[in-house]
Amino acid sequence: MARPVRVKLCARCSLAAPTLYRVKCEVDGDWIFVCPECWQHVSQDNPFYVYGGTWKAKKKH
C-alpha cells in the first residue's frame, strides 16, 4: 500500500522541500519549519537560533 506524499512548506520562502528544519530564530519566537537554503540564513550569527529537529517528507517505516 502506497503512503501518501507528505508536504510541508518553508515558513520563510513558502517553497515545498523534502527536508525541513524545525527552528526558533527570533527572541520569544515560535517554532517554524525552514528549508535548507533558508536555514543557512536564519542560523548564521543569530543569538536567538535554536534547532528543534529535522522533518523529512519520506518517513522510514
TORNUKE-951273 format. One record per atom (N, C-alpha, C, O): residue number from 1; residue in three letters; chain; atom name; y, z, x. Coordinates in steps of 0.001 Angstrom, whole numbers, always signed. Layout:
BEGIN
NUM,ala,A,CA,Y,Z,X $
...
***
This chain:
BEGIN
1,met,A,N,-1179,+0,+842 $
1,met,A,CA,+0,+0,+0 $
1,met,A,C,+1240,+0,+885 $
1,met,A,O,+1357,+838,+1779 $
2,ala,A,N,+2164,-924,+652 $
2,ala,A,CA,+3374,-1044,+1468 $
2,ala,A,C,+4367,+50,+1108 $
2,ala,A,O,+4563,+390,-59 $
3,arg,A,N,+4982,+583,+2149 $
3,arg,A,CA,+6024,+1584,+1942 $
3,arg,A,C,+7341,+884,+1624 $
3,arg,A,O,+7600,-197,+2152 $
4,pro,A,N,+8170,+1470,+779 $
4,pro,A,CA,+9477,+865,+526 $
4,pro,A,C,+10336,+934,+1790 $
4,pro,A,O,+10202,+1857,+2592 $
5,val,A,N,+11205,-40,+1953 $
5,val,A,CA,+12096,-55,+3117 $
5,val,A,C,+13173,+1002,+2909 $
5,val,A,O,+13848,+1030,+1881 $
6,arg,A,N,+13317,+1865,+3903 $
6,arg,A,CA,+14342,+2910,+3840 $
6,arg,A,C,+15625,+2369,+4463 $
6,arg,A,O,+15601,+1786,+5547 $
7,val,A,N,+16734,+2567,+3775 $
7,val,A,CA,+18014,+2058,+4251 $
7,val,A,C,+19051,+3168,+4169 $
7,val,A,O,+19146,+3878,+3167 $
8,lys,A,N,+19817,+3304,+5225 $
8,lys,A,CA,+20951,+4226,+5265 $
8,lys,A,C,+22080,+3494,+5968 $
8,lys,A,O,+21839,+2675,+6854 $
9,leu,A,N,+23298,+3786,+5578 $
9,leu,A,CA,+24464,+3147,+6178 $
9,leu,A,C,+25174,+4103,+7118 $
9,leu,A,O,+25193,+5314,+6894 $
10,cys,A,N,+25754,+3552,+8165 $
10,cys,A,CA,+26563,+4331,+9100 $
10,cys,A,C,+27819,+4809,+8375 $
10,cys,A,O,+28470,+4029,+7680 $
11,ala,A,N,+28157,+6075,+8532 $
11,ala,A,CA,+29332,+6654,+7878 $
11,ala,A,C,+30640,+6133,+8473 $
11,ala,A,O,+31690,+6229,+7838 $
12,arg,A,N,+30583,+5585,+9681 $
12,arg,A,CA,+31808,+5102,+10332 $
12,arg,A,C,+32059,+3618,+10097 $
12,arg,A,O,+33172,+3234,+9738 $
13,cys,A,N,+31041,+2772,+10292 $
13,cys,A,CA,+31241,+1316,+10185 $
13,cys,A,C,+30591,+716,+8941 $
13,cys,A,O,+30771,-471,+8668 $
14,ser,A,N,+29847,+1506,+8190 $
14,ser,A,CA,+29193,+1100,+6938 $
14,ser,A,C,+28101,+48,+7100 $
14,ser,A,O,+27707,-580,+6117 $
15,leu,A,N,+27605,-158,+8317 $
15,leu,A,CA,+26512,-1099,+8533 $
15,leu,A,C,+25174,-382,+8451 $
15,leu,A,O,+25062,+782,+8835 $
16,ala,A,N,+24154,-1083,+7948 $
16,ala,A,CA,+22801,-532,+7921 $
16,ala,A,C,+22220,-640,+9331 $
16,ala,A,O,+22449,-1630,+10026 $
17,ala,A,N,+21477,+368,+9745 $
17,ala,A,CA,+20869,+361,+11077 $
17,ala,A,C,+19478,+982,+10982 $
17,ala,A,O,+19248,+1872,+10163 $
18,pro,A,N,+18540,+508,+11826 $
18,pro,A,CA,+17189,+1063,+11781 $
18,pro,A,C,+17108,+2482,+12342 $
18,pro,A,O,+16157,+3211,+12059 $
19,thr,A,N,+18101,+2872,+13134 $
19,thr,A,CA,+18159,+4217,+13701 $
19,thr,A,C,+19579,+4739,+13543 $
19,thr,A,O,+20547,+4061,+13886 $
20,leu,A,N,+19687,+5955,+13018 $
20,leu,A,CA,+20990,+6604,+12872 $
20,leu,A,C,+20894,+8021,+13427 $
20,leu,A,O,+19827,+8635,+13416 $
21,tyr,A,N,+22022,+8528,+13909 $
21,tyr,A,CA,+22067,+9880,+14451 $
21,tyr,A,C,+22873,+10779,+13514 $
21,tyr,A,O,+23963,+10421,+13068 $
22,arg,A,N,+22316,+11945,+13230 $
22,arg,A,CA,+22994,+12931,+12377 $
22,arg,A,C,+23893,+13750,+13297 $
22,arg,A,O,+23416,+14380,+14241 $
23,val,A,N,+25191,+13739,+13020 $
23,val,A,CA,+26152,+14400,+13901 $
23,val,A,C,+27257,+15075,+13098 $
23,val,A,O,+27502,+14761,+11933 $
24,lys,A,N,+27908,+16012,+13770 $
24,lys,A,CA,+29204,+16542,+13330 $
24,lys,A,C,+30162,+16138,+14439 $
24,lys,A,O,+29847,+16300,+15618 $
25,cys,A,N,+31330,+15612,+14076 $
25,cys,A,CA,+32242,+15146,+15130 $
25,cys,A,C,+33694,+15544,+14886 $
25,cys,A,O,+34591,+15078,+15589 $
26,glu,A,N,+33933,+16397,+13899 $
26,glu,A,CA,+35281,+16892,+13623 $
26,glu,A,C,+35215,+18402,+13433 $
26,glu,A,O,+34179,+18941,+13044 $
27,val,A,N,+36322,+19076,+13707 $
27,val,A,CA,+36362,+20506,+13506 $
27,val,A,C,+36077,+20779,+12026 $
27,val,A,O,+36691,+20165,+11153 $
28,asp,A,N,+35164,+21684,+11746 $
28,asp,A,CA,+34734,+22003,+10382 $
28,asp,A,C,+34263,+20773,+9601 $
28,asp,A,O,+34341,+20741,+8373 $
29,gly,A,N,+33774,+19763,+10325 $
29,gly,A,CA,+33319,+18534,+9679 $
29,gly,A,C,+31940,+18672,+9070 $
29,gly,A,O,+31171,+19563,+9431 $
30,asp,A,N,+31638,+17779,+8140 $
30,asp,A,CA,+30318,+17723,+7520 $
30,asp,A,C,+29379,+16913,+8410 $
30,asp,A,O,+29821,+16193,+9305 $
31,trp,A,N,+28086,+17039,+8155 $
31,trp,A,CA,+27103,+16214,+8841 $
31,trp,A,C,+27233,+14788,+8322 $
31,trp,A,O,+27348,+14573,+7115 $
32,ile,A,N,+27217,+13810,+9230 $
32,ile,A,CA,+27239,+12396,+8860 $
32,ile,A,C,+26178,+11672,+9674 $
32,ile,A,O,+25704,+12189,+10685 $
33,phe,A,N,+25807,+10473,+9233 $
33,phe,A,CA,+24891,+9628,+9985 $
33,phe,A,C,+25681,+8479,+10588 $
33,phe,A,O,+26430,+7801,+9885 $
34,val,A,N,+25516,+8256,+11904 $
34,val,A,CA,+26208,+7169,+12595 $
34,val,A,C,+25213,+6297,+13344 $
34,val,A,O,+24178,+6774,+13810 $
35,cys,A,N,+25539,+5009,+13454 $
35,cys,A,CA,+24698,+4064,+14182 $
35,cys,A,C,+24862,+4294,+15689 $
35,cys,A,O,+25784,+4993,+16108 $
36,pro,A,N,+23978,+3712,+16504 $
36,pro,A,CA,+24082,+3913,+17954 $
36,pro,A,C,+25434,+3500,+18543 $
36,pro,A,O,+25930,+4154,+19460 $
37,glu,A,N,+26033,+2428,+18029 $
37,glu,A,CA,+27328,+1995,+18568 $
37,glu,A,C,+28425,+3005,+18246 $
37,glu,A,O,+29208,+3370,+19123 $
38,cys,A,N,+28487,+3452,+17006 $
38,cys,A,CA,+29493,+4446,+16623 $
38,cys,A,C,+29218,+5794,+17286 $
38,cys,A,O,+30148,+6544,+17583 $
39,trp,A,N,+27945,+6099,+17518 $
39,trp,A,CA,+27586,+7348,+18179 $
39,trp,A,C,+28221,+7435,+19570 $
39,trp,A,O,+28657,+8503,+20000 $
40,gln,A,N,+28264,+6296,+20264 $
40,gln,A,CA,+28896,+6283,+21592 $
40,gln,A,C,+30349,+6755,+21510 $
40,gln,A,O,+30820,+7491,+22377 $
41,his,A,N,+31045,+6331,+20476 $
41,his,A,CA,+32465,+6672,+20324 $
41,his,A,C,+32673,+8122,+19888 $
41,his,A,O,+33564,+8796,+20404 $
42,val,A,N,+31867,+8608,+18952 $
42,val,A,CA,+32099,+9964,+18437 $
42,val,A,C,+31594,+11052,+19376 $
42,val,A,O,+32046,+12193,+19287 $
43,ser,A,N,+30672,+10725,+20271 $
43,ser,A,CA,+30088,+11748,+21136 $
43,ser,A,C,+30834,+11925,+22464 $
43,ser,A,O,+30803,+13009,+23046 $
44,gln,A,N,+31493,+10888,+22941 $
44,gln,A,CA,+32148,+10950,+24243 $
44,gln,A,C,+33383,+11838,+24217 $
44,gln,A,O,+34270,+11664,+23381 $
45,asp,A,N,+33427,+12776,+25129 $
45,asp,A,CA,+34593,+13659,+25309 $
45,asp,A,C,+35082,+14284,+24006 $
45,asp,A,O,+36288,+14417,+23798 $
46,asn,A,N,+34167,+14663,+23136 $
46,asn,A,CA,+34517,+15256,+21847 $
46,asn,A,C,+34050,+16715,+21824 $
46,asn,A,O,+32848,+16971,+21764 $
47,pro,A,N,+34980,+17669,+21870 $
47,pro,A,CA,+34583,+19083,+21886 $
47,pro,A,C,+33938,+19538,+20571 $
47,pro,A,O,+33295,+20588,+20540 $
48,phe,A,N,+34095,+18773,+19490 $
48,phe,A,CA,+33535,+19146,+18197 $
48,phe,A,C,+32203,+18472,+17915 $
48,phe,A,O,+31617,+18683,+16853 $
49,tyr,A,N,+31716,+17661,+18852 $
49,tyr,A,CA,+30476,+16911,+18658 $
49,tyr,A,C,+29253,+17828,+18657 $
49,tyr,A,O,+29081,+18659,+19548 $
50,val,A,N,+28401,+17658,+17627 $
50,val,A,CA,+27130,+18379,+17540 $
50,val,A,C,+26071,+17377,+17082 $
50,val,A,O,+26251,+16694,+16074 $
51,tyr,A,N,+24979,+17295,+17820 $
51,tyr,A,CA,+23863,+16408,+17461 $
51,tyr,A,C,+22913,+17151,+16536 $
51,tyr,A,O,+22585,+18312,+16783 $
52,gly,A,N,+22464,+16484,+15463 $
52,gly,A,CA,+21600,+17146,+14491 $
52,gly,A,C,+20292,+16445,+14209 $
52,gly,A,O,+19578,+16832,+13284 $
53,gly,A,N,+19952,+15416,+14986 $
53,gly,A,CA,+18670,+14754,+14783 $
53,gly,A,C,+18810,+13248,+14645 $
53,gly,A,O,+19913,+12706,+14574 $
54,thr,A,N,+17660,+12591,+14610 $
54,thr,A,CA,+17609,+11137,+14512 $
54,thr,A,C,+16879,+10732,+13243 $
54,thr,A,O,+15824,+11281,+12922 $
55,trp,A,N,+17442,+9768,+12520 $
55,trp,A,CA,+16831,+9215,+11320 $
55,trp,A,C,+16357,+7813,+11662 $
55,trp,A,O,+17095,+7030,+12260 $
56,lys,A,N,+15120,+7495,+11282 $
56,lys,A,CA,+14560,+6171,+11546 $
56,lys,A,C,+14107,+5531,+10242 $
56,lys,A,O,+13517,+6192,+9388 $
57,ala,A,N,+14387,+4232,+10094 $
57,ala,A,CA,+14013,+3505,+8888 $
57,ala,A,C,+12493,+3424,+8746 $
57,ala,A,O,+11968,+3454,+7633 $
58,lys,A,N,+11793,+3320,+9869 $
58,lys,A,CA,+10334,+3244,+9841 $
58,lys,A,C,+9758,+4600,+10216 $
58,lys,A,O,+9777,+4995,+11382 $
59,lys,A,N,+9249,+5302,+9224 $
59,lys,A,CA,+8630,+6607,+9452 $
59,lys,A,C,+7197,+6408,+9907 $
59,lys,A,O,+6494,+5527,+9413 $
60,lys,A,N,+6772,+7225,+10845 $
60,lys,A,CA,+5366,+7218,+11226 $
60,lys,A,C,+4579,+7971,+10167 $
60,lys,A,O,+5093,+8920,+9574 $
61,his,A,N,+3345,+7564,+9922 $
61,his,A,CA,+2501,+8227,+8914 $
61,his,A,C,+2056,+9560,+9432 $
61,his,A,O,+1338,+10282,+8742 $
***
